[in-house]
């Protein structure tokens, strides 16, 4: 029983540390990011783990987004590129299918923070 409790405590501490790192790395808020994903309706086109609502299949699943090397298969997966992509995907790739949802700079940092928790 003590061993199980220790494992749970260690996993909780690691998860908390990963979330803190995502927020520091992106300058965003994970909680606000999750809310922004719902507000912009991202899950209508994407499967977004941890976000309620439909789980779309038009766009790629966002599972493990933090572990991916590239955004849209073309751009290095950095916080700067992700926030830029979310704000205006056509400015980075005019031929992509993701619509410009006029995501604000603050919301894009918050969404990026949430996405960077998806390892």
MMTF fields as JSON, N, C-alpha, C and O atoms, coordinates in Angstrom:
{
  "mmtfVersion": "1.0.0",
  "mmtfProducer": "UNKNOWN",
  "numBonds": 475,
  "numAtoms": 476,
  "numGroups": 119,
  "numChains": 1,
  "numModels": 1,
  "chainsPerModel": [1],
  "groupsPerChain": [119],
  "chainIdList": ["A"],
  "bondAtomList": [4, 2, 8, 6, 12, 10, 16, 14, 20, 18, 24, 22, 28, 26, 32, 30, 36, 34, 40, 38, 44, 42, 48, 46, 52, 50, 56, 54, 60, 58, 64, 62, 68, 66, 72, 70, 76, 74, 80, 78, 84, 82, 88, 86, 92, 90, 96, 94, 100, 98, 104, 102, 108, 106, 112, 110, 116, 114, 120, 118, 124, 122, 128, 126, 132, 130, 136, 134, 140, 138, 144, 142, 148, 146, 152, 150, 156, 154, 160, 158, 164, 162, 168, 166, 172, 170, 176, 174, 180, 178, 184, 182, 188, 186, 192, 190, 196, 194, 200, 198, 204, 202, 208, 206, 212, 210, 216, 214, 220, 218, 224, 222, 228, 226, 232, 230, 236, 234, 240, 238, 244, 242, 248, 246, 252, 250, 256, 254, 260, 258, 264, 262, 268, 266, 272, 270, 276, 274, 280, 278, 284, 282, 288, 286, 292, 290, 296, 294, 300, 298, 304, 302, 308, 306, 312, 310, 316, 314, 320, 318, 324, 322, 328, 326, 332, 330, 336, 334, 340, 338, 344, 342, 348, 346, 352, 350, 356, 354, 360, 358, 364, 362, 368, 366, 372, 370, 376, 374, 380, 378, 384, 382, 388, 386, 392, 390, 396, 394, 400, 398, 404, 402, 408, 406, 412, 410, 416, 414, 420, 418, 424, 422, 428, 426, 432, 430, 436, 434, 440, 438, 444, 442, 448, 446, 452, 450, 456, 454, 460, 458, 464, 462, 468, 466, 472, 470],
  "bondOrderList": [1, 1, 1, 1, 1, 1, 1, 1, 1, 1, 1, 1, 1, 1, 1, 1, 1, 1, 1, 1, 1, 1, 1, 1, 1, 1, 1, 1, 1, 1, 1, 1, 1, 1, 1, 1, 1, 1, 1, 1, 1, 1, 1, 1, 1, 1, 1, 1, 1, 1, 1, 1, 1, 1, 1, 1, 1, 1, 1, 1, 1, 1, 1, 1, 1, 1, 1, 1, 1, 1, 1, 1, 1, 1, 1, 1, 1, 1, 1, 1, 1, 1, 1, 1, 1, 1, 1, 1, 1, 1, 1, 1, 1, 1, 1, 1, 1, 1, 1, 1, 1, 1, 1, 1, 1, 1, 1, 1, 1, 1, 1, 1, 1, 1, 1, 1, 1, 1],
  "groupList": [{"groupName": "UNK", "atomNameList": ["N", "CA", "C", "O"], "elementList": ["N", "C", "C", "O"], "formalChargeList": [0, 0, 0, 0], "bondAtomList": [1, 0, 2, 1, 3, 2], "bondOrderList": [1, 1, 2], "singleLetterCode": "X", "chemCompType": "L-PEPTIDE LINKING"}],
  "groupTypeList": [0, 0, 0, 0, 0, 0, 0, 0, 0, 0, 0, 0, 0, 0, 0, 0, 0, 0, 0, 0, 0, 0, 0, 0, 0, 0, 0, 0, 0, 0, 0, 0, 0, 0, 0, 0, 0, 0, 0, 0, 0, 0, 0, 0, 0, 0, 0, 0, 0, 0, 0, 0, 0, 0, 0, 0, 0, 0, 0, 0, 0, 0, 0, 0, 0, 0, 0, 0, 0, 0, 0, 0, 0, 0, 0, 0, 0, 0, 0, 0, 0, 0, 0, 0, 0, 0, 0, 0, 0, 0, 0, 0, 0, 0, 0, 0, 0, 0, 0, 0, 0, 0, 0, 0, 0, 0, 0, 0, 0, 0, 0, 0, 0, 0, 0, 0, 0, 0, 0],
  "groupIdList": [1, 2, 3, 4, 5, 6, 7, 8, 9, 10, 11, 12, 13, 14, 15, 16, 17, 18, 19, 20, 21, 22, 23, 24, 25, 26, 27, 28, 29, 30, 31, 32, 33, 34, 35, 36, 37, 38, 39, 40, 41, 42, 43, 44, 45, 46, 47, 48, 49, 50, 51, 52, 53, 54, 55, 56, 57, 58, 59, 60, 61, 62, 63, 64, 65, 66, 67, 68, 69, 70, 71, 72, 73, 74, 75, 76, 77, 78, 79, 80, 81, 82, 83, 84, 85, 86, 87, 88, 89, 90, 91, 92, 93, 94, 95, 96, 97, 98, 99, 100, 101, 102, 103, 104, 105, 106, 107, 108, 109, 110, 111, 112, 113, 114, 115, 116, 117, 118, 119],
  "secStructList": [7, 2, 2, 2, 2, 2, 2, 2, 2, 2, 2, 2, 2, 2, 2, 2, 2, 2, 2, 2, 2, 2, 2, 2, 2, 2, 1, 1, 7, 2, 2, 2, 2, 2, 2, 2, 2, 2, 2, 2, 6, 4, 4, 4, 6, 1, 7, 7, 6, 6, 7, 7, 1, 7, 7, 7, 7, 1, 1, 7, 7, 7, 6, 6, 4, 4, 4, 7, 1, 3, 3, 6, 6, 6, 3, 3, 7, 7, 2, 2, 2, 2, 2, 2, 2, 2, 2, 7, 2, 2, 2, 2, 7, 6, 6, 7, 7, 7, 7, 7, 7, 7, 7, 7, 2, 2, 2, 2, 2, 2, 2, 2, 2, 2, 2, 6, 6, 7, 7],
  "xCoordList": [0.82, 0.0, 0.87, 0.573, 1.932, 2.827, 3.492, 3.698, 3.821, 4.475, 3.537, 3.964, 2.283, 1.288, 1.122, 1.075, 1.034, 0.906, 2.116, 1.969, 3.302, 4.527, 4.513, 4.889, 4.088, 4.021, 3.031, 3.324, 1.879, 0.872, 1.427, 1.242, 2.098, 2.682, 3.751, 3.811, 4.587, 5.622, 5.016, 5.472, 3.999, 3.347, 2.678, 2.729, 2.059, 1.423, 2.468, 2.249, 3.595, 4.662, 5.23, 5.493, 5.425, 5.947, 4.958, 5.354, 3.683, 2.655, 2.612, 2.503, 2.695, 2.691, 3.899, 3.785, 5.061, 6.284, 6.16, 6.566, 5.611, 5.419, 4.485, 4.735, 3.416, 2.483, 3.159, 2.97, 3.937, 4.66, 5.627, 5.739, 6.328, 7.253, 6.526, 7.021, 5.364, 4.584, 4.178, 4.221, 3.788, 3.37, 4.552, 4.431, 5.684, 6.879, 7.373, 7.7, 7.422, 7.932, 7.09, 7.633, 5.774, 4.874, 4.425, 3.985, 4.532, 4.015, 2.504, 1.897, 1.889, 0.428, -0.071, 0.707, -1.387, -2.058, -2.751, -3.531, -2.474, -3.074, -4.589, -5.312, -5.071, -6.521, -7.227, -8.273, -6.651, -7.255, -7.161, -8.048, -6.087, -5.922, -6.997, -7.549, -7.292, -8.348, -9.687, -10.454, -9.965, -11.208, -11.235, -12.278, -10.096, -10.03, -10.247, -10.89, -9.728, -9.946, -11.439, -11.933, -12.152, -13.605, -14.289, -15.194, -13.871, -14.494, -14.312, -15.242, -13.126, -12.869, -13.407, -13.445, -13.818, -14.393, -13.374, -13.701, -12.151, -11.087, -11.47, -11.112, -12.208, -12.568, -13.616, -13.933, -14.153, -15.071, -14.309, -14.879, -13.033, -12.212, -11.134, -10.697, -10.704, -9.594, -10.054, -10.97, -9.422, -9.55, -8.601, -7.395, -9.151, -8.342, -8.528, -9.556, -7.56, -7.68, -7.941, -7.313, -8.89, -9.185, -10.159, -10.508, -10.611, -11.551, -12.892, -12.976, -13.941, -15.279, -15.828, -15.389, -16.783, -17.44, -17.122, -16.528, -17.52, -17.271, -15.776, -14.97, -15.428, -14.022, -13.9, -14.032, -13.647, -13.643, -12.55, -11.558, -12.773, -11.814, -11.415, -10.781, -11.773, -11.39, -9.899, -9.18, -9.45, -8.028, -7.391, -8.091, -6.077, -5.395, -5.699, -6.028, -5.582, -5.701, -4.572, -3.459, -4.864, -3.839, -3.238, -2.519, -3.541, -2.902, -1.39, -0.896, -0.69, 0.779, 1.379, 2.495, 0.651, 1.139, 2.479, 3.338, 2.662, 3.908, 5.113, 6.245, 4.879, 5.977, 6.31, 7.282, 5.532, 5.762, 6.895, 7.117, 7.594, 8.698, 8.224, 8.87, 7.089, 6.636, 5.171, 4.37, 4.854, 3.481, 3.106, 3.839, 1.965, 1.483, 2.498, 2.48, 3.364, 4.346, 5.431, 6.212, 5.495, 6.422, 7.27, 8.408, 6.738, 7.373, 7.835, 7.08, 9.056, 9.517, 8.519, 8.01, 8.255, 7.281, 7.923, 8.42, 7.898, 8.38, 7.204, 6.225, 7.273, 6.18, 5.912, 4.762, 6.976, 6.803, 6.049, 5.12, 6.447, 5.765, 4.326, 3.433, 4.095, 2.738, 1.823, 0.709, 2.269, 1.408, 1.151, 0.045, 2.171, 2.004, 1.027, 0.163, 1.165, 0.274, -1.173, -2.072, -1.392, -2.754, -3.379, -4.585, -2.575, -3.1, -3.476, -4.479, -2.669, -2.948, -2.23, -1.132, -2.862, -2.193, -1.885, -0.896, -2.707, -2.46, -1.214, -0.607, -0.827, 0.387, 1.627, 2.652, 1.53, 2.654, 2.579, 3.602, 1.362, 1.156, -0.181, -1.228, -0.15, -1.393, -2.226, -3.408, -1.646, -2.364, -2.916, -3.398, -2.858, -3.376, -4.889, -5.452, -5.527, -6.987, -7.488, -8.696, -6.59, -7.039, -7.498, -6.765, -8.72, -9.222, -8.556, -8.097, -8.512, -8.037, -9.209, -10.199, -9.099, -10.167, -9.955, -10.663, -8.982, -8.664, -8.354, -8.825, -7.554, -7.13, -6.22, -5.278, -6.497, -5.705, -4.322, -4.141, -3.355, -2.028, -2.081, -1.415, -2.861, -2.953, -3.585, -3.089, -4.671, -5.311, -4.387, -4.381, -3.612, -2.726, -1.631, -1.239, -1.138, -0.152, -0.792, -0.175, -2.039, -2.742, -3.037, -2.845, -3.495, -3.766, -2.47, -2.45, -1.399, -0.106, 0.301, 0.808, 0.089, 0.41, -0.364, 0.204, -1.659, -2.447, -1.922, -1.73, -1.692, -1.219, 0.125, 0.407, 0.946, 2.249, 2.171, 3.199, 0.974, 0.791, 0.433, 0.423, 0.141, -0.282, 0.932, 1.315, 1.526, 2.76, 2.469, 3.389],
  "yCoordList": [-1.19, 0.0, 1.264, 2.218, 1.274, 2.431, 2.651, 3.786, 1.562, 1.648, 2.286, 3.108, 1.905, 2.475, 3.969, 4.765, 4.346, 5.757, 6.553, 7.662, 5.992, 6.657, 6.848, 7.912, 5.839, 5.934, 7.015, 7.811, 7.052, 8.077, 9.47, 10.382, 9.641, 10.941, 11.356, 12.521, 10.422, 10.728, 11.102, 12.048, 10.375, 10.696, 12.064, 12.819, 12.38, 13.692, 14.8, 15.82, 14.608, 15.617, 15.785, 16.911, 14.682, 14.764, 15.48, 16.309, 15.169, 15.809, 17.306, 18.107, 17.687, 19.101, 19.816, 20.94, 19.159, 19.745, 19.92, 20.952, 18.932, 19.034, 20.187, 20.919, 20.357, 21.462, 22.808, 23.745, 22.904, 24.15, 24.465, 25.614, 23.439, 23.636, 24.115, 24.996, 23.551, 23.959, 25.429, 26.162, 25.85, 27.242, 28.198, 29.272, 27.825, 28.674, 28.753, 29.832, 27.621, 27.532, 28.364, 28.95, 28.418, 29.071, 30.462, 31.256, 30.758, 32.028, 32.044, 33.107, 30.861, 30.765, 30.028, 29.545, 29.952, 29.267, 28.02, 28.102, 26.89, 25.631, 25.678, 25.293, 26.139, 26.18, 27.112, 26.767, 28.29, 29.204, 28.625, 28.844, 27.885, 27.257, 26.227, 26.175, 25.41, 24.407, 25.087, 24.648, 26.157, 26.906, 27.545, 27.569, 28.057, 28.683, 27.65, 27.951, 26.458, 25.39, 25.136, 24.974, 25.101, 24.902, 26.111, 25.951, 27.29, 28.516, 28.659, 29.064, 28.329, 28.425, 27.213, 27.221, 26.183, 25.006, 24.11, 23.441, 24.092, 23.283, 21.812, 21.127, 21.33, 19.921, 19.555, 18.376, 20.522, 20.205, 19.552, 18.759, 19.882, 19.321, 18.364, 17.481, 18.534, 17.745, 16.925, 17.32, 15.799, 15.072, 15.758, 15.815, 16.282, 17.001, 16.318, 16.514, 15.528, 14.842, 15.816, 16.87, 15.426, 16.229, 17.363, 18.073, 17.554, 18.635, 18.01, 17.155, 18.442, 17.918, 18.395, 19.405, 17.654, 18.025, 17.034, 15.984, 17.377, 16.457, 16.255, 17.11, 15.153, 14.847, 14.675, 13.569, 15.783, 15.808, 14.968, 14.608, 14.671, 13.872, 14.558, 13.937, 15.815, 16.561, 16.868, 16.646, 17.377, 17.661, 16.523, 15.634, 16.542, 15.464, 15.506, 16.553, 14.356, 14.287, 15.106, 15.139, 15.754, 16.533, 15.753, 16.315, 14.454, 13.599, 13.666, 13.665, 13.721, 13.717, 14.916, 14.83, 16.012, 17.181, 17.671, 18.105, 17.608, 18.098, 17.251, 17.733, 16.007, 15.113, 15.129, 14.502, 15.821, 15.831, 16.78, 17.796, 16.429, 17.267, 18.434, 19.481, 18.249, 19.26, 19.615, 18.815, 20.828, 21.318, 21.266, 21.767, 20.66, 20.535, 19.834, 20.014, 19.05, 18.302, 19.139, 18.622, 20.438, 21.339, 22.212, 22.533, 22.596, 23.624, 23.02, 22.279, 23.321, 22.797, 23.137, 24.255, 22.165, 22.338, 23.108, 22.523, 24.432, 25.325, 26.156, 26.316, 26.692, 27.543, 28.731, 29.106, 29.305, 30.456, 30.05, 30.74, 28.937, 28.475, 28.064, 28.334, 27.419, 26.984, 28.187, 28.206, 29.184, 30.348, 31.094, 31.575, 31.182, 31.828, 31.043, 31.629, 29.726, 28.853, 29.033, 29.168, 29.034, 29.162, 30.509, 30.594, 31.546, 32.876, 33.033, 33.669, 32.452, 32.618, 31.523, 31.74, 30.344, 29.237, 29.527, 29.018, 30.327, 30.636, 31.487, 31.439, 32.26, 33.063, 32.171, 32.556, 30.98, 30.049, 29.071, 28.673, 28.694, 27.758, 28.084, 27.633, 28.862, 29.273, 28.116, 28.301, 26.946, 25.81, 24.838, 23.766, 25.183, 24.255, 24.434, 25.444, 23.45, 23.458, 24.058, 24.225, 24.383, 24.924, 26.362, 27.195, 26.653, 28.022, 28.988, 28.595, 30.245, 31.294, 31.661, 32.227, 31.344, 31.608, 32.911, 33.19, 33.714, 34.981, 34.784, 35.534, 33.76, 33.491, 34.63, 34.989, 35.186, 36.305, 35.823, 34.635, 36.722, 36.316, 35.673, 34.667, 36.243, 35.685, 34.299, 33.374, 34.148, 32.837, 31.814, 30.648, 32.233, 31.28, 30.797, 29.631, 31.662, 31.233, 30.245, 29.254, 30.53, 29.649, 28.29, 27.251, 28.291, 27.029, 26.237, 25.019, 26.932, 26.263, 25.635, 24.513, 26.335, 25.775, 24.476, 23.489, 24.469, 23.246, 22.139, 21.006, 22.466, 21.459, 20.874, 19.707, 21.666, 21.184, 20.293, 19.814, 20.067, 19.077, 17.713, 16.709, 17.677, 16.439, 15.682, 15.809, 14.899, 14.171, 12.75, 12.0],
  "zCoordList": [0.0, 0.0, 0.0, -0.718, 0.794, 0.845, -0.509, -0.937, -1.167, -2.472, -3.507, -4.318, -3.471, -4.397, -4.129, -5.066, -2.874, -2.51, -2.987, -3.499, -2.82, -3.269, -4.786, -5.278, -5.52, -6.979, -7.391, -8.283, -6.764, -7.073, -6.796, -7.602, -5.673, -5.331, -6.338, -6.73, -6.756, -7.747, -9.094, -9.736, -9.524, -10.794, -10.744, -11.715, -9.626, -9.463, -9.529, -10.181, -8.862, -8.871, -10.277, -10.7, -11.014, -12.387, -13.29, -14.109, -13.15, -13.963, -13.682, -14.61, -12.422, -12.047, -12.635, -13.122, -12.591, -13.144, -14.659, -15.192, -15.355, -16.807, -17.151, -18.109, -16.386, -16.628, -16.393, -17.169, -15.333, -15.071, -16.204, -16.63, -16.692, -17.805, -19.053, -19.756, -19.336, -20.513, -20.404, -21.391, -19.219, -19.041, -19.138, -19.729, -18.57, -18.636, -20.081, -20.576, -20.737, -22.106, -23.083, -24.02, -22.869, -23.825, -23.398, -24.23, -22.118, -21.614, -21.524, -21.396, -21.59, -21.557, -20.339, -19.517, -20.237, -19.139, -19.68, -20.63, -19.09, -19.528, -19.379, -20.297, -18.242, -18.009, -18.991, -19.539, -19.21, -20.192, -21.598, -22.423, -21.873, -23.176, -23.454, -24.553, -22.462, -22.618, -22.879, -23.736, -22.143, -22.353, -23.747, -24.401, -24.193, -25.521, -26.625, -27.631, -26.453, -27.434, -27.583, -28.699, -26.475, -26.532, -27.167, -27.986, -26.804, -27.309, -28.822, -29.52, -29.332, -30.771, -31.541, -32.771, -30.815, -31.458, -32.148, -33.128, -31.648, -32.274, -32.37, -33.328, -31.358, -31.321, -32.372, -32.529, -33.083, -34.182, -35.34, -36.088, -35.485, -36.567, -36.068, -36.806, -34.82, -34.272, -33.077, -32.354, -32.879, -31.62, -30.653, -30.892, -29.551, -28.573, -27.217, -26.569, -26.784, -25.502, -24.352, -24.247, -23.493, -22.314, -22.545, -21.601, -23.785, -24.09, -24.443, -25.325, -23.747, -23.983, -25.323, -25.873, -25.823, -27.066, -28.161, -27.917, -29.365, -30.482, -30.668, -30.3, -31.222, -31.5, -33.008, -33.533, -33.696, -35.147, -35.767, -35.133, -37.037, -37.788, -39.091, -39.943, -39.255, -40.457, -40.419, -41.394, -39.287, -39.093, -38.316, -37.83, -38.195, -37.464, -35.967, -35.408, -35.346, -33.898, -33.28, -33.805, -32.179, -31.483, -30.311, -29.485, -30.25, -29.252, -29.447, -30.575, -28.372, -28.379, -29.132, -29.644, -29.198, -29.935, -29.388, -30.156, -28.092, -27.495, -27.893, -27.871, -28.253, -28.598, -30.094, -30.515, -30.877, -32.32, -32.687, -32.029, -33.74, -34.207, -35.068, -35.114, -35.75, -36.704, -36.505, -36.02, -36.891, -36.965, -38.438, -39.29, -38.735, -40.11, -41.015, -42.232, -40.423, -41.178, -41.829, -42.627, -41.501, -42.186, -41.282, -41.623, -40.145, -39.316, -37.994, -37.363, -37.561, -36.273, -35.165, -35.088, -34.328, -33.252, -32.098, -31.136, -32.223, -31.172, -30.684, -31.414, -29.464, -28.996, -29.937, -30.163, -30.472, -31.372, -32.636, -33.055, -33.238, -34.451, -34.163, -34.967, -33.032, -32.708, -32.505, -33.03, -31.759, -31.533, -32.845, -33.089, -33.672, -34.978, -35.853, -36.504, -35.866, -36.64, -36.19, -37.019, -34.891, -34.371, -34.714, -34.949, -34.744, -35.05, -36.519, -36.843, -37.408, -38.833, -39.633, -40.146, -39.732, -40.415, -41.888, -42.415, -42.554, -43.968, -44.178, -45.248, -43.176, -43.326, -43.376, -43.94, -42.786, -42.787, -43.962, -44.518, -44.326, -45.439, -46.098, -45.635, -47.172, -47.83, -48.38, -48.668, -48.528, -49.108, -48.071, -48.437, -46.795, -45.789, -45.636, -46.059, -45.033, -44.904, -43.597, -43.423, -42.677, -41.394, -41.568, -42.101, -41.116, -41.273, -40.301, -39.229, -40.69, -39.796, -38.892, -39.353, -37.622, -36.661, -35.906, -34.939, -36.343, -35.685, -34.203, -33.348, -33.923, -32.545, -32.103, -32.809, -30.955, -30.448, -30.009, -29.743, -29.93, -29.442, -28.046, -27.802, -27.148, -25.79, -25.828, -25.185, -26.575, -26.674, -27.329, -26.934, -28.318, -28.977, -28.014, -28.073, -27.141, -26.134, -25.156, -24.765, -24.77, -23.834, -24.481, -23.848, -25.72, -26.424, -26.586, -26.405, -26.924, -27.053, -25.729, -25.711, -24.623, -23.307, -23.091, -22.623, -23.429, -23.269, -24.182, -23.741, -25.445, -26.387, -25.961, -26.236, -25.3, -24.862, -23.626, -23.148, -23.104, -22.048, -22.644, -21.933, -23.939, -24.596, -25.11, -26.273, -24.234, -24.59, -24.986, -25.314]
}
